[in-house]
Amino acid sequence: MIRNAPFAFAAAARRFRLTVCLLVALFFQAAPAQALVDQTWISAEGMDSGGCLALVPCATLAYAIRQTSPGGTIFVMDSGFYGAATIDRSLTIRSEYGQMSMVASITVNAASTDKVMLDNVALECAAPARGIAYGYGVQVLKGADVLLNRVSIKDCLATGTVGAGVYIYSTTNSRVTIHDSVIFNNRVGVLVSSTDGMAHAKIYRTLFLSNSESGVRVIGTGNDAIMADNNLLGSVKSMDLQSGGASRSFGNNSMTSGDTPIPMSQY
């Protein structure tokens, strides 16, 4: 009996925590609609109810966005299946402990003045056992600035889609900055395109690896990508410039194939 005591205690503690979470969840379900909050949490063990607080996190990214005030932060507590979601306001999504893996696809379609940040998360587009296959990790349709910092994006290969880790197709002037990240095993690592030349990417200290068609593809006059200190490896074309799309480089990128960026002076 003494040897089994710690196990019994642990089981009782787990039952207690679950009971508390259920009671809090029931309270929030019964309570009137809440105001949006500045900080929310999501977890693989969460429930889409209440205000997505730390003690009772939500289960999906889409639900958490609706509970988070403009300019607020969503904390990812653990790795999980968080679904497709659209960000329609200034917002930060940040991993709370280490770099959490999110099976998710995120669209940014916010106001032309809004700013969105993804920090220290790993986006995965595919989960075959669950029948999940997304065509992009992050799609940017509208927003002033989108920052991907320490983000990894992989396996965006869904049939009949663009198959891009990051897909920028903006309707207003939008700048997407990628820093210290990894873009791996997509058809296209970063695709920069729009009909009016309003899509702009700035890419620094990022590894592009095994993106089958191209590492960075820029399509259309006025759309561009500025590059510094990147490695683009394992693609048919490391840099792929089409229909007037442009790329500018500070001359310190490693590219194994494709088109040559316009050199820029270092200051």
PAKEDREN-359714 format. One record per residue: residue in three letters; y, x, z of N, C-alpha, C in turn. Coordinates in steps of 0.2 Angstrom, whole numbers, plus 5000, padded with zeros to 4 digits. Layout:
BEGIN
ALAYXZYXZYXZ;...
***
This chain:
BEGIN
MET499450045000500050005000500650045000;ILE500650105004501250145004501450174997;ARG500850194994500950224987501250174982;ASN501150114983501350064978502050034980;ALA502250054986502950024988503550034983;PRO503550104981504150114976504150074970;PHE503550054967503450014961503649944963;ALA503449914969503649854971504349844971;PHE504649894974505449894975505749894968;ALA505549934964505849944957505749874954;ALA505149844954505149774951505549724954;ALA505649724961506049674964506849694962;ALA506949754961507649764959507849744952;ARG507349754948507449724941507449654941;ARG507049614945507149544945507749524948;PHE508049554953508649544956509249554951;ARG509249604947509749614942509749564937;LEU509149544935509049494929509349424932;THR509149414938509449344941510149344942;VAL510549404944511249404944511549394937;CYS511249424932511449424925511449354923;LEU510849314924510749244922511349204925;LEU511449214932511849174935512649184933;VAL512749244931513449254929513549224922;ALA512949234918512949204911513049124911;LEU512749094916512749024917513449004919;PHE513749044923514449034925514949034920;PHE514849084915515349084910515249034905;GLN514649014904514448954899514748894902;ALA514748884908515048824911515848824912;ALA516148884912516848894913517248874907;PRO517848854907518248844902518348904897;ALA518548894891518648944886519049004889;GLN518949064888519249114891519749144886;ALA520249184889520749224885520349284883;LEU520649314877520349374875520449434880;VAL520049474880520149534884520149604881;ASP520449654884520549714881519949754880;GLN519449744884518849784884518149744884;THR517749754880517149714880516549764879;TRP515949734880515349774879514749744876;ILE514349784872513749754868513149794870;SER512649764870511949794872511349764869;ALA510849794868510249774865509949714869;GLU510149714876509849674880510349614882;GLY510949614878511449564880511349494877;MET511849454879511749384877512449364874;ASP512449324869513049304866513349244869;SER513649254875513949204879514449244883;GLY514949204886515449224890515949274887;GLY516249324891516749364889516549434887;CYS515849444886515649514885515849564890;LEU515749554896515949594901515449644903;ALA515549704906515049754907514449734911;LEU514449684915513849664919513449614915;VAL513849584910513449534906513649544898;PRO513449604895513649614889513449564883;CYS513749574878513549524872512949564868;ALA512649524863512149544859512349574852;THR512849544850513049554843513749584842;LEU513849624837514549644836515049584834;ALA514749544830515249484828515449444833;TYR515049434838515249394844515749434848;ALA515649494849516049534854516749544850;ILE516849544844517449554841517849484842;ARG517549434842517949364844518149364851;GLN517849404855518049404862518649454864;THR518749504859519149564861519849554858;SER520349564862521049554860521249614855;PRO521749594850521949654846522149714850;GLY521949774847522049834850521549854856;GLY521049804857520549824862520049864860;THR519549874864518949914863518349884864;ILE517849894860517149864861516749934863;PHE516349934868515949984870515249974869;VAL514850014865514150004864513750044869;MET513450004873513050024879512450064877;ASP512050034872511450064870511250054863;SER510750084860510550074853510250004852;GLY510349974846510149914845510249884838;PHE510049824837510149784831510849744832;TYR511349764829511949724831512249684825;GLY511949684819512149644814512749654810;ALA512849614805513449624801514049584804;ALA514649614803515249594807515849614803;THR516349574803517049584800517549594806;ILE517849644805518449664810519049634807;ASP519449594810520049564807520649574811;ARG520649624815521149644820521149724821;SER521649744824521649814827521149824832;LEU520649874832520149874836519849944836;THR519449954842519050024842518350004844;ILE517850034841517150024843516950094845;ARG516750104851516650164854515950164858;SER515550224857514950224861515150244868;GLU514750214873514950224880514650284882;TYR513950294881513650354883513250394877;GLY513450454875513150484869513350444863;GLN512950464858513050434851512550374850;MET512650314851512250264851512050244843;SER511450224842511250204835511350124835;MET511750104830511850034828511550014821;VAL511049974821510849944815511349894813;ALA511849904809512449864808512749874801;SER513149834799513649834793514249804795;ILE514849844794515449824797515949824791;THR516349764790516849754785517549754789;VAL517949794787518649794789519149754784;ASN519349694787519749644783520249624787;ALA520749664789521249654794521949644791;ALA522449644795523149644792523349704789;SER523849714785524049774782524349824787;THR524449794793524749844798524249864803;ASP523649834803523149844808522849914808;LYS522549944813522250004814521549994817;VAL521050024814520350014816520050084817;MET519650094823519350164824518650144826;LEU518150184823517550194825517450264828;ASP517150274834517150334837516450344840;ASN516050404838515450424841514950374841;VAL514850344835514250294834513850314828;ALA513250294828512850304822512650234819;LEU512850224812512650164809512050174805;GLU511650134805511050134801510950064797;CYS510850074790510950014786510249984785;ALA509650014787509049984786508549984792;ALA508249934793507649924798507149884794;PRO506749914790506249884786505749834790;ALA505549854796505049814800505349744801;ARG506049744802506449684803506749644797;GLY506549674791506849654785507549654784;ILE507849714787508649724787508749774782;ALA509149764777509449814772510149794770;TYR510549834772511249824771511549874765;GLY512049844762512249884756512849934757;TYR513049934763513549984765513549984773;GLY513850044776513950054783514550024785;VAL515150044781515750024783516150004776;GLN516349944775516749924770517449914772;VAL517949934768518649924770518949884764;LEU519149824766519549784761520249784762;LYS520449784769521249784770521349814777;GLY521849844778522049874784522449934783;ALA522949954788523350014787522950074787;ASP522650084793522250144794521550134797;VAL521050164794520450164797520150234799;LEU519950244805519750314807519050314809;LEU518650354805517950364807517850434810;ASN517750434817517750494820517050514823;ARG516750564822516050574824515550524823;VAL515550494817515150444815514650464810;SER514050444811513550454806513350384803;ILE513150394796512950334792512450354788;LYS511850314788511250324784510950264781;ASP510550274776510050234773510350164770;CYS510950174767511350114764511050114757;LEU510550084756510150084749509950014747;ALA510249964749509949894748510049884740;THR509449854738509449844730509949794728;GLY510349804723510849754720511549764724;THR511649814728512249824731512549894729;VAL513149904732513449974730513050034733;GLY512750014739512350074742512750134744;ALA513350114747513750164750513850174757;GLY513850234760513950244767514650214769;VAL515150224765515850204766516050174759;TYR516250114759516450084753517250054754;ILE517650094750518350074751518550034745;TYR518749974745518949934740519549884743;SER520149914743520649884747521149844742;THR521349794745521849754741522649764743;THR522749804748523349834750523249914751;ASN523849944751523750024753523350034759;SER522750064759522350074765522150144765;ARG522250174771522050244771521450254776;VAL520850284774520250284778520150364779;THR520150384785520050454787519350464790;ILE519050514788518350524790518350594793;HIS518150604799518250664803517550684806;ASP517350744805516750774809516150724809;SER515950704803515450654803514850674798;VAL514350634798513750644794513650584790;ILE513550594783513450534778512850554775;PHE512250524776511550544774511150494771;ASN510850504765510350464762510550394760;ASN511150394757511350334754511350344746;ARG511550294742511550304735512250344734;VAL512750324737513450354737513650364744;GLY513950424745514150434752514750394754;VAL515350414750515950374751516150354744;LEU516250294743516550264736517250234737;VAL517650264733518450244734518550214727;SER518750154728518950114722519350054724;SER519850034719520149974719520549964713;THR520649904711520949884704521749904704;ASP522049914709522749934709522950004712;GLY522450044713522550114715522750114722;MET522550074726522750074733522250094738;ALA521750124736521150154740521250234741;HIS521350254747521450324749520950344754;ALA520650404753520150434758520450504760;LYS520350514766520450584769519850604773;ILE519550664770518850674773518850754775;TYR518750764782518750824785518150844789;ARG517950904788517350924792516750884793;THR516550854787516050804786515450834782;LEU514850814784514250834780513950774776;PHE513950784769513650734765512950764762;LEU512450734764511750764762511350704759;SER511050724754510450684751510750614749;ASN511350604747511650544744511450544737;SER510950504735510650524728511050524722;GLU511550484721511950484715512550524716;SER512950524722513550564723513750564730;GLY514050624732514250624739514950584739;VAL515450604735516050564735516250544728;ARG516350474727516450444721517150414721;VAL517650434716518250404716518350364709;ILE518450304709518550264703519250234702;GLY519550244697520250214695520850254697;THR521350244692521950284693522350264699;GLY522550314703522950294709522450304715;ASN521850294715521350304720521250374721;ASP521150394727521050474728520750484734;ALA520450544735520150574741520450644742;ILE520650654748520850724750520350754754;MET520150814753519550844756519750914759;ALA519450924765519550994768518951004772;ASP518551064771518051094776517451044776;ASN517251024770516650974770516051014766;ASN515450984767514951014764514550954760;LEU514550954753514250904749513650934746;LEU513050904748512450944746511950884744;GLY511450904739510950864738511050794734;SER511550794730511750734726511750754718;VAL511650704714511650724707512350754705;LYS512950724708513550744708513850744715;SER514050804717514350804724515050774724;MET515450784718516050754717516050714711;ASP516150644711516150604705516750574704;LEU517150594699517850564697517750524691;GLN517950454691517850414686518550374684;SER518650364678519250314676519850334679;GLY520050394680520650414682520650434690;GLY520150414693520050434700520150504702;ALA520550524707520750594708520450614715;SER520350684716520150714722520550774723;ARG520850794729521250854730520850894736;SER520850954735520450994740520951054742;PHE520851074748521151134751520751194749;GLY520251194745519851244743519351274748;ASN519151234753518651264758518151214758;ASN517951174753517351134753516851164749;SER516251144751515551174748515351114744;MET515351124737515051074733514551104728;THR514051074727513551104722513451084715;SER513851024714513850994707514450944706;GLY514550924700515050874699515750894697;ASP516250854698516850864695517250914700;THR517750944697518150994701518850954704;PRO518950954711519550934713520150974711;ILE520750944712521350974711521451014717;PRO521651084716521751124722522451104725;MET522451114732523051104736523251164740;SER523851174741524051234745523951224752;GLN523751274756523751274763524351304766;TYR524551264771525251284774525051324781;
***
